[in-house]
Amino acid sequence: MSEDGFQSVKTRILKIFQDLDEGELSEIKDWICNQSYQKDLENMRKLNETDNKLVKIGKAIKKIVPLSAELPDENIAPPTAGDQSDCTVANTCHVDGFLYDDDETEQLVKKGLLKRYYCLDCHSRNIKDLIFISHSMSRITMQYTFKVLLPRDLDKKKQILDVGSRFGNILYGAYYLTNASHIIGVEINQKFCDIQKQIMSKFSIDSNRVKMINSDIMECQDIISNSDIIILNALDFFVDTEQHRQIWKFCKKSFKKGSYLVTTRCVTELLESLNICEELSDWLTICKPCQLENEILFDTDDLVDIELFLYIVN
Ligand SMILES: C[S@@+](CC[C@H](N)C(=O)[O-])C[C@H]1O[C@@H](n2cnc3c(N)ncnc32)[C@H](O)[C@@H]1O
């Protein structure tokens, strides 16, 4: 490092130090002197490498799907129950969180390819924010899921299931970020399975570890009951209220005891909105993130936006 470069790094570090009290400074000193920062640094670099791979996969998917990231044959409709029932076709816009992070979304808005507002009465300044909704988990949320939320011991014998795997983003995240030997995506739409196959072949993803199944999840009781971690995100734009109820009842019947459920929504609130909370009570227990020490690998600004829930099946 040049003299100037070193000087500039020291200035940046001093700027951080100046806001710390003596106790905090002493903790930082220990963290550096007892070398434990090295492990954190190594983990951060690995996470960065994975992120680059996921960005490349996202770029490849963007080339084969429209900007809306919804396929013409999909039957997507705003839900009539639950916390997203304020969404309507008029006030909601799908921006895929895996394909477009906040910066890219902002660029699309600047280029005029995406609007943030909708006009309430067509000719005035009486406009309103559009609701941006994503049908996919973002890279950062996936990284948090596997590196902070879930237990560390996702070893060779574990099976991860993504219910409704869409582009396969969660499968790729699990592939790069865990050692789980079986990573399965079940997706009802054949076209998304074709996209997943295309991506897996392009990025040489080991098909012995990652499998996708083109099926209705209701037909996959064996796969669910053999899974140790189940990721189930917001199906309510894709199924009607009654189908949604049936899927949750089916999950209760099929999940094995001790398995983990990860969702981006509070399950109690979701089940309440479907009027099946009592029937499914005592089924799940909410858990704290298992590897909180890894939060150090994330920007605090990014952490604010992450909404995730981890449950263990009783
Ligand atoms: C909200 S997306 C979730 C994508 C991905 N799991 C994630 O969280 O990033 C839901 C997906 O579930 C699929 N789907 C809907 N109903 C399903 C069912 N009964 N069985 C399997 N997949 C289903 C939809 O086609 C859609 O691609």
The ligand as an SDF file (V2000), in Angstrom:
LIG
                    3D

 27 29  0  0  0  0  0  0  0  0999 V2000
  -43.4800  -15.8030   -4.1750 C   0  0  0  0  0  0  0  0  0  0  0  0
  -42.7700  -16.9440   -5.3430 S   0  0  0  0  0  0  0  0  0  0  0  0
  -41.4650  -17.5510   -4.2960 C   0  0  0  0  0  0  0  0  0  0  0  0
  -40.1330  -17.6320   -5.0090 C   0  0  0  0  0  0  0  0  0  0  0  0
  -38.9880  -18.1260   -4.1360 C   0  0  0  0  0  0  0  0  0  0  0  0
  -39.3530  -19.2660   -3.3340 N   0  0  0  0  0  0  0  0  0  0  0  0
  -38.4900  -17.0130   -3.2360 C   0  0  0  0  0  0  0  0  0  0  0  0
  -38.9300  -16.9160   -2.0810 O   0  0  0  0  0  0  0  0  0  0  0  0
  -37.6460  -16.2160   -3.6760 O   0  0  0  0  0  0  0  0  0  0  0  0
  -43.9520  -18.2540   -5.2890 C   0  0  0  0  0  0  0  0  0  0  0  0
  -43.7800  -19.3090   -6.3870 C   0  0  0  0  0  0  0  0  0  0  0  0
  -44.6010  -20.4160   -5.9880 O   0  0  0  0  0  0  0  0  0  0  0  0
  -45.1460  -21.0270   -7.1400 C   0  0  0  0  0  0  0  0  0  0  0  0
  -46.3510  -21.7650   -6.6740 N   0  0  0  0  0  0  0  0  0  0  0  0
  -47.5750  -21.2810   -6.4160 C   0  0  0  0  0  0  0  0  0  0  0  0
  -48.3940  -22.2500   -5.9780 N   0  0  0  0  0  0  0  0  0  0  0  0
  -47.6500  -23.3810   -5.9150 C   0  0  0  0  0  0  0  0  0  0  0  0
  -47.9240  -24.7210   -5.5320 C   0  0  0  0  0  0  0  0  0  0  0  0
  -49.1400  -25.0840   -5.1170 N   0  0  0  0  0  0  0  0  0  0  0  0
  -46.9380  -25.6320   -5.6010 N   0  0  0  0  0  0  0  0  0  0  0  0
  -45.6950  -25.2720   -6.0400 C   0  0  0  0  0  0  0  0  0  0  0  0
  -45.3710  -24.0130   -6.4310 N   0  0  0  0  0  0  0  0  0  0  0  0
  -46.3350  -23.0820   -6.3630 C   0  0  0  0  0  0  0  0  0  0  0  0
  -45.4310  -19.8560   -8.0770 C   0  0  0  0  0  0  0  0  0  0  0  0
  -45.4550  -20.2730   -9.4310 O   0  0  0  0  0  0  0  0  0  0  0  0
  -44.2580  -18.8980   -7.7660 C   0  0  0  0  0  0  0  0  0  0  0  0
  -43.2240  -19.0610   -8.7000 O   0  0  0  0  0  0  0  0  0  0  0  0
  1  2  1  0
  2  3  1  0
  2 10  1  0
  3  4  1  0
  4  5  1  0
  5  6  1  0
  5  7  1  0
  7  8  2  0
  7  9  1  0
 10 11  1  0
 11 12  1  0
 11 26  1  0
 12 13  1  0
 13 14  1  0
 13 24  1  0
 14 15  1  0
 14 23  1  0
 15 16  2  0
 16 17  1  0
 17 18  1  0
 17 23  2  0
 18 19  1  0
 18 20  2  0
 20 21  1  0
 21 22  2  0
 22 23  1  0
 24 25  1  0
 24 26  1  0
 26 27  1  0
M  CHG  2   2   1   9  -1
M  END
$$$$
